[in-house]
Amino acid sequence: SHIRLKDMDPLVGEIHPIDEGIHEGSAFMVWPWPACTAIAKRGLKPGKAVSVAKSLFDAALERLENGGTEPQPWEVVMVNTEWGLLAGWERVDIAHEMAGASLAAPERFRGGAPTDSTKVYLHASLIYLLASGRAPMGLLRPPSGNGVNVEPFDLAVAGGLCVRPDQRTRRENFIPELERSLGILSPGKKILQMAGAAMGIGLLLAIGYGLSALMASL
């Protein structure tokens, strides 16, 4: 039986595709996605977002890498009244509605091969969308939901969303940095001094502007 989006819990059982097959010669899979995080909706709490993203990332990536590739696109879509995470080898038109832009790394749009860095970007994109309810495009808002101070969690996620691969957090450091950030996440408290917060906001804005400029040029 399929796991329904509203019942999805990353701590119970395995995650399986809610749909898969061949569409116009291209293989695709659709993985369950929490409906509450669709665009313009509220996101999950940071710890929950990280757990759900890890479950999806591990399950989907293992299945797809066994096929020898990291597919394009990765998009949150509406299929048969359910939100799902679409992963296909080519851009396939099976969705009634898209929640936002592709979650894949910018260099993948230029035809670049999948790397550890593109996987970090993808993982960070999943977390950002789950936590914020928005795709990582345009002006990014802190995914922690703290509108006053930038949390360490925000910076850990932002490190995986850098436009330039050489500035992106390394794959072996990404999860440890996320885990450390969750350990000191304290909503309502000034986690960072004002200077640090300003730097963090600047980083988020720079990433957002960079993505907007990149996508506008494609």
Beta strands, then each sheet from edge to edge (+ up, - down):
strand 1: 19-23
strand 2: 26-32
strand 3: 74-79
strand 4: 82-88
strand 5: 97-98
sheet 1: 1+ 2- 4+ 3- 5+
end
